[in-house]
Amino acid sequence: MSTFFYVVIFIFGLIVGSFLNCVIYRLEEGKSFLKGRSFCPHCKHKLIWQDLIPIFSFLILRGKCRYCQKKISWQYPTIEIATGLLFLSIFIFHFSIFNLIIACFLIIIFVYDLKHYIIPDKVIYPAIIIALIFNFQFLIVNEFPIFKFSILSALGAAAFFLLIVLISRGKWMGVGDIKLAFLMGLILGFPNILVALFLAFFIGAIIGIGLLIIGKKTLKSEVPFGPFLVVGTFLAMFFGENLINWYFSLFLG
């Protein structure tokens, strides 16, 4: 593919990222994202098209609202860039419309859980339904083993997190993590779900220890695990097969 095509994909991702920012904000406010123009979260002034250009509007306005001069959260350009890079990665590594759609849901889950320590049902349930519909196609084309492994992976991952929730009485994990684990199994299947879970716990442990060392968290502090599961999902989606092959090569030579 040409460089121009990659640029177009990245720009498309930026635009989608801008929309996802709107969805996240309106979820927080309990408002519909299907109607109404975008507005400043501080002064509520409706934004014109010059205020809505991904990344560039933030840079041109120097990170401030054109109307009230209040600071614009760095979340907005960060999510736009992250979505652009993820869309580009999906096109390069594992392209499908399904992966693009699921990526949008996972981004929303990542940000919302990171900010509010909760995975909203309004996001996770539609994502699960879409993933189930996607997996049913394998039954239609007589690929039952793929369908079976996806369902079993989803049930196994969910059961694993349910066990953790029951043992810890909800102190270590939340019910939202069970639902997210089920979604991960549907997305990744076996054995990539194992890669995703391992990476999520590994990255979570490293960051958790780092936060303890610098004093940002204590042993009693609550840390949302959804963002680590999302990161693990994307890493397994892009590099799962290579990581599995590398792991077995260490033992098989």
N, C-alpha and C positions, 0 to 999 in steps of 0.2 A: 504494500500500500504506500501511497505517496505521503510526503510530509503534510501536504495540504489537507488530505483526508484526516490525518491524525489531529490536526489543528481544529478542523470542523467538529470532530467528536469531542474534543476537549471543551470547545466553546459551548456545544450542546450540553455537556455536563455542567458547565458553569450556570447555564440558564436553569437547568433542572435544580441545581443546588440552591439557587435563589428562591425557587418555588418551595423547596423543602424548608427553607428558613421561615417562609410564610406559614406553612403547615404547622411547624413546631410552635411558633408563637401563638397561633390561633388555637392549637390544642391546649396550650397553657392557659389561655384566656377563656376556654370553653366556647369558642366561636367557630362558625363554619368557614372553611377555607375555599368553599365553592362559589361564594358570592362576596361582593364588596371589593373595593379597591384597596391597595396597600396604603398604609399610613404610618406615621412616626409613632412608635410606642410611647413616647414621652408627651408630645404636644398634640397627638392625634391628627395632625395636618395630613391631608391626602397627598401622596407623592406623585410627582409628574414623571414622565418617562425618563428624563435625565437623571432622576434619583434612583432608577431601578436597573441601571446597567451593571451587571455583575463585576465585582472587583473595582472597575474604573470609577464608578460613582463614589465608592468608599474612599479611593485615593484622591479624586478631584475635590471631594468635600472635606478631605483631611480627617476623616473619621468622625464628622459631626453632622448633625441634622441641619439642612439648609435653612430651616425656619426657626427652630428654637435654640440651635447651637449646642444641644446636649450631645454627649458622646454616643456614637454608634458602637454597639458591641462588636468585638473582634470575632464573635461567633459567625457573623454574616459572611465576611470574606473567607474565613477558614472553611466553613461548610461548602461554599461555592468552589473553592480550589480543591477540596477533598473529593467532592462529587465529580468534578472534571477529571481528576486523576484516576478515580475508581472506574469511571466509564471508559476511559482510555485503556486501563488495565484489563477490563472485561473484554473489550474488543480485541486486545492483543492475545490474551491467554485463554479465555473461555467464553466466547461470545454466544449469547442467546438473549432474546427479548425478556425471557423469564429472569435471567440473572440481572438485567438492568432494572427491572421492576422490583425484584427482591432487594437489590442494593439500596433502592430508595427507602424501603421499609426499614432496613437495617440501620441506615444513617439516622433516621428519625428516632429509632429505639436507642441508638448510641447516645445521642445528644440529650434526649428526654430523661433517660435513666441517669446519665451523668449529672444532670442538673437537679432532678427531683427525686432520685432514688426510687423510681417506679417505672414499670413498663406498661404503657397504657393499653387496655383491652381494645380500644378503637383502632390500634395499629397492629397489634400482634394477631388478633383473630382474622382480619382480612388477609394478612400475609400467610397465615396457615391455610386458609381456604384456597388461596391462589396456588400455594405449593401443592396441596392435595390434588387440585384439578390438573396441574402440570404433571404430577406423577401418574394420574390415571391414564394418561396418553400411552404409557408403556403397556398397560393392559390391552388397550385398543390395538396396538401393533404387535401383540403377542410377545412382549418382553417382560414376562412375569417375574423372572429373577431380579431385574432392576427394581421393579415396583416393590417386591417383597423386601429387598434389602433396605430400601428407603423407609418403608413403614416400620420395619424392625429396628432400624437405626433410630428413628424418631421415638418409638416407644421405649427403647433401651436407654437413650439419653434422658428422656423425661423421667423414667423410673429411677435412674441414678440420682437425679437432682431431687426427686421426691423423697428418696431415702435420706439425703442430706438434710432436707427441710424437716423431716420427721425426727431425725436423731438430734438435730440442734434446736428443735422447736421453733424454727423460723429465724434463729439468730444468725446463722451462717449464710443462708440463701433465702430468697423469697419465692412466692408462687409464680411471679412473673418469670423467674429464671427457668422454672419447669417448662413453661409454655415456650420460652425462647429456645430451650434445648430441643423440644419437640420439633420446632420449626427448623432448627439446624440439621436435625436428622433427615428431614424431608428434602432439604436443599442439597446436602452433601452425600448422603448415603454412606455405605460402608466400603472401605475403612476410613474415608476422609473425616467422618465424624470423630473418630478417635484422635486424629491429628489436631482437629479444631479444639477439642476439649483439653488435650494435653497443652497446646500452646496457650489457651486461655488461662489455665491454672498457672502455667509457668510464668507468663507475662504478668499475671496478677500478683504472683508471689514476689517477683522482682520489684515491681512498682510499689507494692505494699511495704516491703522492707525499706525501700528508698524513702517513702513518706515517713516511716517510723524514725529513720536515721536523721532526717532533716527536721523532725519535730512537727510535721504537718498533721500527722495522725498518731493516735495512741492505740494500744491493743484493744481498747473498748470502742474505738471509733467505727462507724459504719462506712463501708466502702461499696459502692454499687458494682456488681459483677457483670451486669449486662454489657457494658462497653468492652470488657475483655472477651466475652463470648462473641461479640460482633467482630472484633479484630481477629480472633481465632478462626471464625468462619471465612473471612476474606482471605486470610493466609492459606487456609486449607483449600479454598476454591482455586487459588492461583498456583500454589506450590505443593499441594497435598501429595500428588503422585510422585513428584521428585523427592520430597522428604521421606516418603515411605521407601522408595528405592534406595535412597542413601542410607537409611537406617538398616535395611536388610543387608546392604553391601558390607556394612561393618562386621557382620557376623558370618556372612557367607563367602566374603572375599570377593 
